């Protein structure tokens, strides 16, 4: 009897140890899958998540993540199957419901799109979060748009826009703009948002506003000779020869008793009513006093972004935050173990999201590929693989333009992007110096 008891105890120990090893293997494969996904090696991510599923066929996380990887690889049937399986295993997981709903509503594959199922999954995700999550509401709007109910799509997208932070305002508004044209959204779609230019004078003095240029709905850059006078508290839709200006973006000069400053609209300037809503505040006028050498003849909207444009200042702060996330990731790379590898992936994902958000704020005219290319260049500078600050300003900018050209020839033609990166690097150097 004693031998039987010893055998049972020993067997239990072996089973427990085996289960523990399997769990560790699952954790390792999931972490490696996340790491491969973050590096955009989606095929390798599929391999790791598949190994985890082979160890445990109820691994809902790996089904969800493998589905996302299949989606990136354009294997839409496999993506649909995996995302659905994750929801089957955990039907009240808002993240999984949202992932499935987003795929069903926005996938480029007409075979896999299903607006009705997308609405069901997205509605359940929003119910779980009490309709208080902007991202989930954005998905619900996309689902209703795919189902053909554009009134509900506009309602939920506006709710999402009102709830989201400033870093998502431009993105969510672009989809609201799309739904106002009764069109559904597709993954990767570039939406060219346009609207009438509305400007407000929130100062206590008269100002002159001169249009330097604007991009019209067709994408053409217009350089009119037009000036408007705004009294304190005035607001007006800008018009030329009685016709309102409809624009994707708008560059203008503000002249006051303090001097002259140059400005450019950002993606976040579109308001819920469809206006490209620009306001002039007292602090904006004071910038001219603090830099009296910047007159109308030599002021350049992007060549001193840290002084001029609030949207660009916020973008620089985001990228400084991305630099800190990058440092945390590099610290984890120097350590061993599953936890360090997982934290490194999380930190780098945060870095990339911050950079992308910053670039979308200040360069709404760049397409997704150009945003990714610019992010890669900024990441190389954050990693220290590229350095230009030891060079003179103009030489440094030429080096940045060359790096952009290698990523995307079209980026090399965009001097304002190089100017922005240079200002980011200066701010980053100053941040490090103060530590």
DRENDO-1510 file (C-alpha; in Angstrom, 1 decimal, always signed):
<recs>
REC; n; res; u; v; w
REC; 1; UNK; +0.0; +0.0; +0.0 .
REC; 2; UNK; +2.8; +2.3; +0.9 .
REC; 3; UNK; +4.5; +1.7; -2.5 .
REC; 4; UNK; +1.2; +2.5; -4.3 .
REC; 5; UNK; +1.0; +5.8; -2.4 .
REC; 6; UNK; +4.6; +6.6; -3.3 .
REC; 7; UNK; +3.8; +5.8; -7.0 .
REC; 8; UNK; +0.8; +8.1; -7.0 .
REC; 9; UNK; +2.7; +10.9; -5.4 .
REC; 10; UNK; +5.6; +10.5; -7.8 .
REC; 11; UNK; +3.1; +10.5; -10.8 .
REC; 12; UNK; +1.4; +13.6; -9.5 .
REC; 13; UNK; +4.8; +15.3; -9.3 .
REC; 14; UNK; +5.7; +14.3; -12.8 .
REC; 15; UNK; +2.3; +15.5; -14.1 .
REC; 16; UNK; +2.7; +18.8; -12.3 .
REC; 17; UNK; +6.2; +19.3; -13.6 .
REC; 18; UNK; +5.1; +18.5; -17.1 .
REC; 19; UNK; +2.2; +21.0; -16.9 .
REC; 20; UNK; +4.6; +23.6; -15.6 .
REC; 21; UNK; +7.0; +23.0; -18.4 .
REC; 22; UNK; +4.2; +23.2; -21.0 .
REC; 23; UNK; +3.0; +26.5; -19.5 .
REC; 24; UNK; +6.6; +27.9; -19.6 .
REC; 25; UNK; +6.8; +26.7; -23.2 .
REC; 26; UNK; +3.5; +28.5; -24.0 .
REC; 27; UNK; +4.7; +31.7; -22.4 .
REC; 28; UNK; +7.9; +31.6; -24.3 .
REC; 29; UNK; +6.2; +31.0; -27.7 .
REC; 30; UNK; +3.7; +33.7; -27.0 .
REC; 31; UNK; +6.5; +36.2; -26.1 .
REC; 32; UNK; +8.5; +35.2; -29.2 .
REC; 33; UNK; +5.4; +35.6; -31.3 .
REC; 34; UNK; +4.7; +39.1; -29.9 .
REC; 35; UNK; +8.4; +40.0; -30.6 .
REC; 36; UNK; +8.2; +38.8; -34.2 .
REC; 37; UNK; +4.9; +40.6; -34.7 .
REC; 38; UNK; +6.4; +43.9; -33.4 .
REC; 39; UNK; +9.3; +43.4; -35.8 .
REC; 40; UNK; +6.8; +43.0; -38.6 .
REC; 41; UNK; +8.0; +39.4; -39.2 .
REC; 42; UNK; +4.4; +38.1; -39.4 .
REC; 43; UNK; +5.2; +34.7; -40.8 .
REC; 44; UNK; +7.5; +34.0; -37.9 .
REC; 45; UNK; +4.8; +35.2; -35.5 .
REC; 46; UNK; +2.4; +32.7; -37.0 .
REC; 47; UNK; +5.0; +29.9; -36.4 .
REC; 48; UNK; +5.4; +30.8; -32.7 .
REC; 49; UNK; +1.7; +31.3; -32.0 .
REC; 50; UNK; +1.0; +27.9; -33.8 .
REC; 51; UNK; +3.5; +26.2; -31.5 .
REC; 52; UNK; +1.8; +27.7; -28.5 .
REC; 53; UNK; -1.6; +26.5; -29.7 .
REC; 54; UNK; -0.2; +23.0; -30.3 .
REC; 55; UNK; +0.7; +22.9; -26.7 .
REC; 56; UNK; -2.7; +24.1; -25.6 .
REC; 57; UNK; -5.6; +24.3; -28.1 .
REC; 58; UNK; -7.5; +26.5; -25.7 .
REC; 59; UNK; -4.9; +29.3; -25.9 .
REC; 60; UNK; -7.2; +32.1; -26.8 .
REC; 61; UNK; -4.5; +34.7; -26.8 .
REC; 62; UNK; -2.4; +32.9; -29.4 .
REC; 63; UNK; -5.5; +32.4; -31.6 .
REC; 64; UNK; -6.2; +36.1; -31.4 .
REC; 65; UNK; -2.6; +37.2; -32.2 .
REC; 66; UNK; -2.2; +34.5; -34.9 .
REC; 67; UNK; -5.4; +35.9; -36.5 .
REC; 68; UNK; -3.9; +39.4; -36.5 .
REC; 69; UNK; -0.7; +38.0; -38.1 .
REC; 70; UNK; -2.6; +36.2; -40.8 .
REC; 71; UNK; -4.5; +39.4; -41.5 .
REC; 72; UNK; -1.1; +41.2; -42.0 .
REC; 73; UNK; -0.1; +38.4; -44.3 .
REC; 74; UNK; -3.3; +38.8; -46.3 .
REC; 75; UNK; -4.4; +35.3; -45.4 .
REC; 76; UNK; -7.9; +36.6; -44.7 .
REC; 77; UNK; -9.7; +33.2; -44.4 .
REC; 78; UNK; -7.2; +32.0; -41.7 .
REC; 79; UNK; -7.4; +35.4; -40.0 .
REC; 80; UNK; -11.2; +35.1; -39.8 .
REC; 81; UNK; -11.0; +31.6; -38.4 .
REC; 82; UNK; -8.5; +32.4; -35.7 .
REC; 83; UNK; -10.1; +35.7; -34.6 .
REC; 84; UNK; -13.5; +33.9; -34.4 .
REC; 85; UNK; -11.9; +31.0; -32.4 .
REC; 86; UNK; -10.5; +33.4; -29.8 .
REC; 87; UNK; -14.0; +34.9; -29.3 .
REC; 88; UNK; -15.5; +31.4; -29.0 .
REC; 89; UNK; -13.0; +30.6; -26.3 .
REC; 90; UNK; -13.6; +33.9; -24.4 .
REC; 91; UNK; -16.9; +35.3; -25.6 .
REC; 92; UNK; -16.8; +38.2; -23.1 .
REC; 93; UNK; -13.3; +39.5; -23.8 .
REC; 94; UNK; -13.8; +43.0; -25.2 .
REC; 95; UNK; -10.3; +43.0; -26.9 .
REC; 96; UNK; -11.1; +39.8; -28.8 .
REC; 97; UNK; -14.6; +40.9; -29.7 .
REC; 98; UNK; -13.1; +44.2; -31.0 .
REC; 99; UNK; -10.4; +42.5; -33.0 .
REC; 100; UNK; -13.0; +40.3; -34.7 .
REC; 101; UNK; -15.4; +43.1; -35.3 .
REC; 102; UNK; -12.7; +45.4; -36.8 .
REC; 103; UNK; -11.6; +42.6; -39.2 .
REC; 104; UNK; -15.2; +41.7; -40.3 .
REC; 105; UNK; -16.0; +45.4; -40.9 .
REC; 106; UNK; -12.8; +46.7; -42.6 .
REC; 107; UNK; -11.0; +43.7; -44.2 .
REC; 108; UNK; -10.2; +44.3; -47.9 .
REC; 109; UNK; -11.5; +40.8; -48.6 .
REC; 110; UNK; -15.2; +41.0; -49.6 .
REC; 111; UNK; -15.5; +37.3; -49.0 .
REC; 112; UNK; -14.7; +37.7; -45.3 .
REC; 113; UNK; -16.5; +41.0; -44.6 .
REC; 114; UNK; -19.7; +40.7; -42.7 .
REC; 115; UNK; -21.3; +43.9; -41.4 .
REC; 116; UNK; -24.0; +42.2; -39.4 .
REC; 117; UNK; -21.6; +40.0; -37.5 .
REC; 118; UNK; -19.3; +42.9; -37.0 .
REC; 119; UNK; -22.1; +45.0; -35.4 .
REC; 120; UNK; -23.0; +42.1; -33.1 .
REC; 121; UNK; -19.4; +41.6; -31.9 .
REC; 122; UNK; -18.6; +45.4; -31.6 .
REC; 123; UNK; -21.9; +46.1; -29.8 .
REC; 124; UNK; -21.0; +43.4; -27.2 .
REC; 125; UNK; -17.5; +44.8; -26.7 .
REC; 126; UNK; -19.0; +48.3; -26.1 .
REC; 127; UNK; -21.6; +46.9; -23.7 .
REC; 128; UNK; -18.8; +45.3; -21.7 .
REC; 129; UNK; -17.0; +48.6; -21.4 .
REC; 130; UNK; -20.3; +50.6; -21.0 .
REC; 131; UNK; -19.7; +52.5; -24.3 .
REC; 132; UNK; -16.9; +54.5; -22.7 .
REC; 133; UNK; -13.9; +53.2; -24.8 .
REC; 134; UNK; -13.2; +55.4; -27.8 .
REC; 135; UNK; -11.4; +52.7; -29.8 .
REC; 136; UNK; -14.3; +50.2; -29.4 .
REC; 137; UNK; -16.8; +52.9; -30.4 .
REC; 138; UNK; -14.6; +53.6; -33.5 .
REC; 139; UNK; -14.9; +49.9; -34.4 .
REC; 140; UNK; -18.7; +49.9; -33.8 .
REC; 141; UNK; -19.0; +52.9; -36.2 .
REC; 142; UNK; -17.0; +51.0; -38.8 .
REC; 143; UNK; -19.2; +48.0; -38.3 .
REC; 144; UNK; -22.4; +50.0; -38.8 .
REC; 145; UNK; -20.9; +51.7; -41.9 .
REC; 146; UNK; -20.2; +48.2; -43.4 .
REC; 147; UNK; -23.7; +47.2; -42.6 .
REC; 148; UNK; -25.0; +50.3; -44.4 .
REC; 149; UNK; -26.3; +52.2; -41.4 .
REC; 150; UNK; -24.3; +55.4; -41.9 .
REC; 151; UNK; -26.4; +57.4; -39.4 .
REC; 152; UNK; -25.4; +55.1; -36.6 .
REC; 153; UNK; -21.8; +55.1; -38.0 .
REC; 154; UNK; -21.6; +58.9; -37.8 .
REC; 155; UNK; -23.2; +58.9; -34.3 .
REC; 156; UNK; -20.7; +56.4; -32.8 .
REC; 157; UNK; -17.7; +57.9; -34.6 .
REC; 158; UNK; -18.6; +61.3; -33.2 .
REC; 159; UNK; -18.9; +59.7; -29.7 .
REC; 160; UNK; -15.4; +58.1; -30.3 .
REC; 161; UNK; -14.0; +61.5; -31.4 .
REC; 162; UNK; -15.4; +63.2; -28.3 .
REC; 163; UNK; -13.9; +60.6; -26.0 .
REC; 164; UNK; -10.5; +60.1; -27.5 .
REC; 165; UNK; -7.3; +61.9; -26.7 .
REC; 166; UNK; -5.8; +64.5; -29.0 .
REC; 167; UNK; -3.5; +61.9; -30.5 .
REC; 168; UNK; -6.4; +60.2; -32.1 .
REC; 169; UNK; -8.6; +63.2; -33.1 .
REC; 170; UNK; -7.3; +63.4; -36.6 .
REC; 171; UNK; -7.6; +59.7; -37.3 .
REC; 172; UNK; -11.2; +59.4; -35.9 .
REC; 173; UNK; -12.3; +62.6; -37.6 .
REC; 174; UNK; -11.1; +61.3; -41.0 .
REC; 175; UNK; -13.4; +58.3; -40.6 .
REC; 176; UNK; -16.3; +60.5; -39.5 .
REC; 177; UNK; -15.7; +62.5; -42.7 .
REC; 178; UNK; -15.8; +59.3; -44.7 .
REC; 179; UNK; -19.1; +58.2; -43.1 .
REC; 180; UNK; -20.6; +61.6; -43.9 .
REC; 181; UNK; -20.1; +60.6; -47.6 .
REC; 182; UNK; -21.9; +57.3; -46.9 .
REC; 183; UNK; -18.8; +55.3; -47.6 .
REC; 184; UNK; -17.4; +52.4; -45.4 .
REC; 185; UNK; -13.9; +52.2; -44.2 .
REC; 186; UNK; -11.2; +49.7; -45.4 .
REC; 187; UNK; -8.0; +48.8; -43.6 .
REC; 188; UNK; -5.1; +50.9; -44.9 .
REC; 189; UNK; -7.4; +53.4; -46.6 .
REC; 190; UNK; -6.0; +56.9; -46.9 .
REC; 191; UNK; -8.8; +59.4; -46.3 .
REC; 192; UNK; -8.2; +62.9; -47.6 .
REC; 193; UNK; -10.2; +65.1; -45.2 .
REC; 194; UNK; -11.3; +68.6; -46.4 .
REC; 195; UNK; -13.5; +71.3; -44.9 .
REC; 196; UNK; -14.2; +75.0; -44.9 .
REC; 197; UNK; -11.6; +77.1; -43.2 .
REC; 198; UNK; -12.9; +78.7; -40.1 .
REC; 199; UNK; -10.7; +81.1; -38.1 .
REC; 200; UNK; -11.3; +82.8; -34.8 .
REC; 201; UNK; -9.5; +85.8; -33.2 .
REC; 202; UNK; -9.5; +85.0; -29.5 .
REC; 203; UNK; -7.3; +88.0; -28.7 .
REC; 204; UNK; -8.1; +91.6; -27.6 .
REC; 205; UNK; -6.6; +93.3; -30.7 .
REC; 206; UNK; -7.1; +93.5; -34.4 .
REC; 207; UNK; -5.1; +91.0; -36.5 .
REC; 208; UNK; -4.5; +90.5; -40.2 .
REC; 209; UNK; -4.5; +86.9; -41.6 .
REC; 210; UNK; -2.8; +86.3; -44.9 .
REC; 211; UNK; -3.1; +82.9; -46.7 .
REC; 212; UNK; +0.3; +81.7; -47.8 .
REC; 213; UNK; -1.0; +78.5; -49.4 .
REC; 214; UNK; -3.6; +75.8; -49.0 .
REC; 215; UNK; -4.2; +72.3; -50.4 .
REC; 216; UNK; -7.6; +72.0; -52.1 .
REC; 217; UNK; -9.8; +68.9; -52.1 .
REC; 218; UNK; -8.2; +67.6; -55.3 .
REC; 219; UNK; -4.7; +67.8; -53.7 .
REC; 220; UNK; -3.6; +70.9; -55.6 .
REC; 221; UNK; -1.6; +73.5; -53.8 .
REC; 222; UNK; -3.1; +77.0; -54.2 .
REC; 223; UNK; -1.2; +80.2; -53.4 .
REC; 224; UNK; -3.7; +83.0; -53.5 .
REC; 225; UNK; -3.1; +86.7; -52.7 .
REC; 226; UNK; -5.7; +87.0; -50.0 .
REC; 227; UNK; -5.8; +88.8; -46.6 .
REC; 228; UNK; -8.5; +89.1; -44.0 .
REC; 229; UNK; -8.9; +91.5; -41.1 .
REC; 230; UNK; -10.4; +90.1; -37.9 .
REC; 231; UNK; -11.5; +92.2; -35.0 .
REC; 232; UNK; -11.2; +91.0; -31.4 .
REC; 233; UNK; -13.6; +88.1; -30.8 .
REC; 234; UNK; -14.4; +87.7; -34.5 .
REC; 235; UNK; -14.8; +84.4; -36.3 .
REC; 236; UNK; -15.3; +83.8; -40.0 .
REC; 237; UNK; -15.2; +81.2; -42.7 .
REC; 238; UNK; -12.5; +82.4; -45.0 .
REC; 239; UNK; -13.6; +83.1; -48.6 .
REC; 240; UNK; -12.1; +84.4; -51.8 .
REC; 241; UNK; -14.4; +86.3; -54.2 .
REC; 242; UNK; -17.4; +85.2; -52.2 .
REC; 243; UNK; -16.5; +81.5; -52.3 .
REC; 244; UNK; -15.5; +79.7; -49.1 .
REC; 245; UNK; -12.1; +78.0; -49.1 .
REC; 246; UNK; -12.3; +74.2; -48.8 .
REC; 247; UNK; -9.0; +72.8; -47.8 .
REC; 248; UNK; -7.1; +69.7; -46.6 .
REC; 249; UNK; -4.5; +71.9; -45.0 .
REC; 250; UNK; -4.0; +75.7; -44.7 .
REC; 251; UNK; -0.8; +77.7; -44.2 .
REC; 252; UNK; -1.1; +81.3; -43.0 .
REC; 253; UNK; +0.6; +84.3; -41.5 .
REC; 254; UNK; -0.8; +86.3; -38.6 .
REC; 255; UNK; +0.2; +89.9; -38.3 .
REC; 256; UNK; -0.4; +92.0; -35.1 .
REC; 257; UNK; +1.1; +94.8; -33.1 .
REC; 258; UNK; +3.6; +92.2; -31.8 .
REC; 259; UNK; +5.0; +91.2; -35.2 .
REC; 260; UNK; +4.4; +88.4; -37.6 .
REC; 261; UNK; +4.2; +84.6; -37.1 .
REC; 262; UNK; +3.6; +81.8; -39.5 .
REC; 263; UNK; +1.3; +78.8; -38.9 .
REC; 264; UNK; +0.1; +75.6; -40.5 .
REC; 265; UNK; -3.0; +73.5; -39.8 .
REC; 266; UNK; -2.7; +70.0; -38.3 .
REC; 267; UNK; -5.0; +67.0; -38.6 .
REC; 268; UNK; -6.4; +67.6; -35.1 .
REC; 269; UNK; -7.8; +71.0; -36.2 .
REC; 270; UNK; -10.8; +69.6; -38.0 .
REC; 271; UNK; -13.8; +69.9; -35.7 .
REC; 272; UNK; -16.9; +67.8; -35.3 .
REC; 273; UNK; -18.9; +70.1; -37.6 .
REC; 274; UNK; -16.5; +69.5; -40.5 .
REC; 275; UNK; -14.6; +72.9; -40.3 .
REC; 276; UNK; -10.8; +73.2; -40.5 .
REC; 277; UNK; -11.1; +75.2; -37.2 .
REC; 278; UNK; -8.2; +77.5; -36.5 .
REC; 279; UNK; -7.9; +79.9; -33.6 .
REC; 280; UNK; -5.5; +82.8; -32.8 .
REC; 281; UNK; -4.7; +83.2; -29.1 .
REC; 282; UNK; -2.7; +85.9; -27.3 .
REC; 283; UNK; +0.2; +83.6; -26.6 .
REC; 284; UNK; +0.5; +83.0; -30.4 .
REC; 285; UNK; +1.0; +86.7; -31.0 .
REC; 286; UNK; +3.6; +86.9; -28.2 .
REC; 287; UNK; +5.8; +84.4; -30.1 .
REC; 288; UNK; +6.6; +87.2; -32.5 .
REC; 289; UNK; +7.9; +89.4; -29.6 .
REC; 290; UNK; +10.1; +86.6; -28.4 .
REC; 291; UNK; +11.7; +86.2; -31.8 .
REC; 292; UNK; +11.6; +89.6; -33.4 .
REC; 293; UNK; +14.1; +88.6; -36.2 .
REC; 294; UNK; +11.4; +86.3; -37.7 .
REC; 295; UNK; +9.6; +88.6; -40.1 .
REC; 296; UNK; +7.1; +87.7; -42.8 .
REC; 297; UNK; +10.0; +87.4; -45.4 .
REC; 298; UNK; +12.0; +84.8; -43.5 .
REC; 299; UNK; +9.6; +83.1; -41.2 .
REC; 300; UNK; +9.2; +79.3; -42.0 .
REC; 301; UNK; +6.4; +77.3; -40.4 .
REC; 302; UNK; +8.4; +74.1; -40.0 .
REC; 303; UNK; +12.0; +75.5; -39.5 .
REC; 304; UNK; +11.3; +76.5; -35.9 .
REC; 305; UNK; +8.5; +74.1; -34.8 .
REC; 306; UNK; +9.5; +74.1; -31.2 .
REC; 307; UNK; +8.7; +77.9; -31.1 .
REC; 308; UNK; +5.7; +78.1; -33.4 .
REC; 309; UNK; +3.2; +75.4; -33.7 .
REC; 310; UNK; +1.5; +73.9; -30.7 .
REC; 311; UNK; +0.7; +70.7; -32.6 .
REC; 312; UNK; +4.4; +70.3; -33.5 .
REC; 313; UNK; +5.4; +71.0; -29.9 .
REC; 314; UNK; +3.1; +68.3; -28.7 .
REC; 315; UNK; +4.4; +65.9; -31.4 .
REC; 316; UNK; +8.0; +66.5; -30.3 .
REC; 317; UNK; +7.0; +65.8; -26.7 .
REC; 318; UNK; +5.5; +62.5; -27.9 .
REC; 319; UNK; +8.7; +61.5; -29.6 .
REC; 320; UNK; +10.7; +62.4; -26.6 .
REC; 321; UNK; +8.4; +60.0; -24.7 .
REC; 322; UNK; +9.1; +57.5; -27.5 .
REC; 323; UNK; +12.8; +58.0; -26.8 .
REC; 324; UNK; +12.4; +57.1; -23.2 .
REC; 325; UNK; +10.4; +54.0; -24.2 .
REC; 326; UNK; +13.2; +53.1; -26.5 .
REC; 327; UNK; +15.8; +53.4; -23.7 .
REC; 328; UNK; +13.6; +51.1; -21.5 .
REC; 329; UNK; +13.5; +48.5; -24.3 .
REC; 330; UNK; +17.3; +48.7; -24.7 .
REC; 331; UNK; +17.7; +48.1; -21.0 .
REC; 332; UNK; +15.5; +45.0; -21.2 .
REC; 333; UNK; +17.6; +43.8; -24.2 .
REC; 334; UNK; +20.6; +43.6; -21.9 .
REC; 335; UNK; +18.8; +41.2; -19.6 .
REC; 336; UNK; +18.0; +37.6; -19.9 .
REC; 337; UNK; +14.7; +35.8; -19.4 .
REC; 338; UNK; +11.1; +35.7; -20.7 .
REC; 339; UNK; +9.9; +38.8; -18.7 .
REC; 340; UNK; +12.7; +41.0; -20.1 .
REC; 341; UNK; +11.9; +39.9; -23.7 .
REC; 342; UNK; +8.2; +40.6; -23.2 .
REC; 343; UNK; +8.9; +44.0; -21.6 .
REC; 344; UNK; +11.2; +44.9; -24.5 .
REC; 345; UNK; +8.5; +44.1; -27.0 .
REC; 346; UNK; +5.9; +46.2; -25.1 .
REC; 347; UNK; +8.3; +49.2; -24.8 .
REC; 348; UNK; +9.2; +49.1; -28.5 .
REC; 349; UNK; +5.5; +48.9; -29.4 .
REC; 350; UNK; +4.9; +52.0; -27.2 .
REC; 351; UNK; +7.8; +53.7; -28.9 .
REC; 352; UNK; +6.4; +53.0; -32.4 .
REC; 353; UNK; +2.8; +54.0; -31.5 .
REC; 354; UNK; +4.0; +57.4; -30.0 .
REC; 355; UNK; +6.1; +58.2; -33.1 .
REC; 356; UNK; +3.3; +57.2; -35.5 .
REC; 357; UNK; +0.8; +59.3; -33.5 .
REC; 358; UNK; +3.1; +62.3; -33.6 .
REC; 359; UNK; +3.8; +62.1; -37.3 .
REC; 360; UNK; +0.1; +61.7; -38.1 .
REC; 361; UNK; -0.6; +64.9; -36.1 .
REC; 362; UNK; +1.8; +67.1; -38.0 .
REC; 363; UNK; +2.0; +65.5; -41.4 .
REC; 364; UNK; -1.6; +64.4; -42.3 .
REC; 365; UNK; -0.7; +64.5; -46.0 .
REC; 366; UNK; +1.8; +61.6; -45.7 .
REC; 367; UNK; +0.5; +58.2; -46.6 .
REC; 368; UNK; +0.9; +55.1; -44.3 .
REC; 369; UNK; +4.1; +53.9; -46.0 .
REC; 370; UNK; +5.7; +57.3; -45.7 .
REC; 371; UNK; +4.7; +57.5; -42.0 .
REC; 372; UNK; +6.4; +54.1; -41.4 .
REC; 373; UNK; +9.5; +55.1; -43.4 .
REC; 374; UNK; +9.8; +58.3; -41.3 .
REC; 375; UNK; +9.3; +56.4; -38.1 .
REC; 376; UNK; +12.1; +54.0; -39.1 .
REC; 377; UNK; +14.5; +56.9; -39.6 .
REC; 378; UNK; +13.5; +58.5; -36.2 .
REC; 379; UNK; +14.0; +55.1; -34.5 .
REC; 380; UNK; +17.5; +54.7; -36.0 .
REC; 381; UNK; +18.4; +58.1; -34.5 .
REC; 382; UNK; +16.9; +57.2; -31.2 .
REC; 383; UNK; +18.9; +54.0; -31.2 .
REC; 384; UNK; +22.1; +55.9; -32.0 .
REC; 385; UNK; +22.6; +54.1; -35.3 .
REC; 386; UNK; +22.4; +57.5; -37.0 .
REC; 387; UNK; +23.7; +60.8; -35.7 .
REC; 388; UNK; +23.9; +64.3; -37.2 .
REC; 389; UNK; +23.9; +66.8; -34.4 .
REC; 390; UNK; +27.7; +67.1; -34.6 .
REC; 391; UNK; +27.3; +68.6; -38.1 .
REC; 392; UNK; +26.2; +72.1; -39.0 .
REC; 393; UNK; +22.4; +72.7; -39.3 .
REC; 394; UNK; +22.2; +72.7; -43.1 .
REC; 395; UNK; +24.6; +69.7; -43.5 .
REC; 396; UNK; +22.7; +67.8; -40.8 .
REC; 397; UNK; +19.4; +68.4; -42.7 .
REC; 398; UNK; +21.0; +67.2; -45.9 .
REC; 399; UNK; +22.1; +64.0; -44.1 .
REC; 400; UNK; +18.5; +63.5; -42.8 .
REC; 401; UNK; +17.1; +64.0; -46.3 .
REC; 402; UNK; +19.5; +61.4; -47.7 .
REC; 403; UNK; +18.4; +58.9; -45.0 .
REC; 404; UNK; +14.7; +59.7; -45.9 .
REC; 405; UNK; +15.4; +59.1; -49.6 .
REC; 406; UNK; +16.8; +55.6; -48.9 .
REC; 407; UNK; +13.6; +54.8; -47.0 .
REC; 408; UNK; +11.3; +56.3; -49.6 .
REC; 409; UNK; +12.4; +58.5; -52.6 .
REC; 410; UNK; +9.3; +60.7; -52.1 .
REC; 411; UNK; +10.2; +61.5; -48.5 .
REC; 412; UNK; +13.5; +62.9; -49.7 .
REC; 413; UNK; +11.5; +65.7; -51.5 .
REC; 414; UNK; +9.8; +66.8; -48.2 .
REC; 415; UNK; +12.1; +69.3; -46.6 .
REC; 416; UNK; +9.6; +70.0; -43.8 .
REC; 417; UNK; +9.9; +66.3; -42.6 .
REC; 418; UNK; +13.7; +66.7; -42.4 .
REC; 419; UNK; +13.2; +70.0; -40.5 .
REC; 420; UNK; +10.9; +68.3; -38.0 .
REC; 421; UNK; +13.3; +65.4; -37.4 .
REC; 422; UNK; +16.1; +67.9; -36.9 .
REC; 423; UNK; +14.1; +69.8; -34.2 .
REC; 424; UNK; +13.2; +66.5; -32.6 .
REC; 425; UNK; +16.9; +65.5; -32.4 .
REC; 426; UNK; +17.8; +68.9; -30.9 .
REC; 427; UNK; +15.1; +68.5; -28.3 .
REC; 428; UNK; +16.3; +64.9; -27.6 .
REC; 429; UNK; +19.9; +66.1; -27.1 .
REC; 430; UNK; +18.8; +68.8; -24.8 .
REC; 431; UNK; +16.7; +66.3; -22.8 .
REC; 432; UNK; +19.8; +64.0; -22.4 .
REC; 433; UNK; +22.0; +66.9; -21.4 .
REC; 434; UNK; +19.7; +67.8; -18.6 .
REC; 435; UNK; +19.7; +64.3; -17.1 .
</recs>
